[in-house]
Amino acid sequence: MSNYEYIISSLPFLTADFRYEKEGQGFSHVLEEIRQDLSEKDSAALDFLLEGLDPDKLCPDFYARALAHPLPFLREYFRFDLNLRNAKVRFLNLELGRPEEQDLLTGEGTEEDQDLDIDGYRFRGGEFTEEATVQLALAQESLLEREKALDDVCWEKVSELETFHYFDLTAVLAYVAKLHIVNRWLALDESKGRELFRQLVREVKGTFKGVEYKED
């Protein structure tokens, strides 16, 4: 059985320079620490999330499995992710003068789609409530600002899905999804990465008072 309270209380806290606490500590190290206190079943759910965070793994087969996943967080996060991906593809198609539907992931005509019918939608992701916000993000002229705006949308979606989840698997997976965004920005733009790390730790601090917190 997973020890969620211990996992949450042991998550990295903010240091004076807004980096990982220990020398050599990074995304992979944090995952190892988390996994030590997860059950085999929960560890498999973490693996599924990590698979979906790898762009090279995103394909019709993955989304077919994701949209039918028994865990609501994973199912709804990747429903959002599918819609976000297709919104990006449509944007690029428009910019490049290609057919609007080219390279979209819909599942149509694939073996994975034959028996897939989720909430009345055949591999189309369902309602995309964030579409207007995503379009505004895509309209940013600066590539860096565009990426920042899109990650902000992702961050808010994760926050929405983890509402009222404090000491359970959803809280752990949501933390990992956000830390993945932080880690990306530490590589792309260190100042933005530090800002996101500060925000993430504040969120954790707000739900678990036992997390040590430093801010110089």
N, C-alpha and C positions, 0 to 999 in steps of 0.2 A: 504494500500500500504506500502511495506517495506521501511524503511529509511536506505538504504545501506551505504550512506556516514557516517551517524552517527554511525552505527554499526562498520564499519571499523575503524573509528577514535577512538572508545571506546575500542578497543581490548586491552588486557593486554600488558603492556610494560615491558621491562626488568628492574629489580631492581638490586641493588648492588650485591646481592648474587644469582642472576639468578633464583629466585623463583617467584611464583605468587605474585602479588603486595600486596594483603591483607591477613591477617591471616585467615585461613580457606578457602581461595579461591582455587579452583581446577577446574578440567575439568567440573564437573556438574555445578559449580557456573558460569563459563564462558558461558555455554550453556543457562542457565537461563537468563543471561544478554542479550545474542544475541536474544533469542526467544521473548523477550519483544518488540522488534522493527520489528519483522517479521509478514507478513500477514499470514492468516490462510493457504493459499496455499503454501507459502514458508516454513512455519513451518512444513507442511506435508512432504515437500522435505527433510528437516533436519531430520525428524523422519525416513525417508526411509534410509538416509545415516547412521544414528545411528544403525538402524536395521542390516545393512550390516557390521558394525564394530563389531558386537557381533558374535563371532565364533559359538555360539550355534544356531544362526538363519540362518546360511548358509546351504541351502538345494536346491534341484532342483526347488522347487516352488519359492524361493526367486530369484534365478538367472533368471528364466523364466520371472519374473516381471521386474527385473533389465534390462535385455537385450532389453526389449520393452518399457523402461521408456521414456517419452517424453523429459526429460531434458538431453541434451548431456553429461554433466559432470557425472551424475549418471550412465547413460548407458555405457559410455566408461570406467569409473573407475572400474565398476564391471565386465565389459568384461575383463579388465586387471586382476582384482582380481580372476576371475574364472580361467584364464590361470595360474596365479601364484599358486593358490591352487593346481591345477592339476599337475603342475611341482613339487611341494613339495611331492605330493602323489607318483608320479613316482619315485622320488629320494628315498623315504622311501621304496617303493616296491623293488627297486634294492638293497638297503642296507640289507633288510630283506629276500631277496631271494624269494619274492612273484611275481606272475604274474604282468607284467608291467601295465596292464589296471585295476587292482583290485582297487576298491573304488574310481575310477575317477567319477567326476560329469559331465556327458554328456547329461543327460536328456533322453537318449534312453530308450524306454520301459516304460516311465512314461506318465501319462495323460497330464502333463504340456507341453510335447513335441509335442503333436499331431498336434497342429496348429501353432507351433513356427518355423519360418524360418526367421532369421535375417541376412541380407546381404549374403544370400546364404549358411549360416552355420547353421546347426541344433544343436544349443546348444553347439557348440564347441568353442565359444569365438572368432573365426576369427583369423586374423593374430596376432602372438605374437612376436612383434619386440624386446621385452626385453628378449627373451628366453636365448640368449647367456650370457647376464649379470647375469641373475638369476642362470644359471648353475655354473658360476664362484662363485657366492655367496654361493651356496649350497656346493661347494667344500671346503669351509673353514673348517679347522680341529676343531677350537674352536667353540663351540656352541654359545657363546656370540658374536664372530666375525661374525658368520653366520647370526645371527639375525640382527646384525647391518648392514651388507651388504644388506640383503633383505629389511630392512626398508629404506635404502638409495635408493634402486630401486623404492620403493613405493613413497618416497618423490619426486624423479625426475619425476615420472609419474604424480603426482598431479601438480607439477610445469608446466609440459607440457600442461596439460588440462586447467590450469588457465591462460595461456598466453593471453594477451590483455584483460583480465577481471580484472577490477579495482573496480568499485562500482556497483556490481550486485550480484545476488544470487550465481553464480559460485565462486566468490571471497570469499564469506562467507563460503560456503561448503568446499572449498579448505583449508581455514584456520582451520576449525574444523577437517578435515581429518589429517592435519599436527599436530595439537595440540594433537590429539589422539596418534600419534606416540611419541610426546614429553612426554606425560603423562605416557606412557608405560615405557619409559626409565628413567623417574624420579623414577619409582619403581624398575626397573631392575638394573640400573647403573646411580646413581645420576649425576656423572660428564658428562656422555654422554647426559643425559636429559637436563642439563644446557647448554651444547654446542648446542643442537638442538633448545632450547628455544631462545638462542642468534641468531641463524640463522633465525628462524622464524620471530623474531622481526625486524631484519635487512631487510628481504624481505618486511614486511609490511611498514617499514619506507621508503623503496625505492619507494613504490607506493602511499603512502599518507604522505606528509610532515608534516601534522598536528599531527601525533602521537608523544606523548611525549616519549623521549628515554633517558635512563640513562645508563652509562657504566663507572664503577669505576675501 
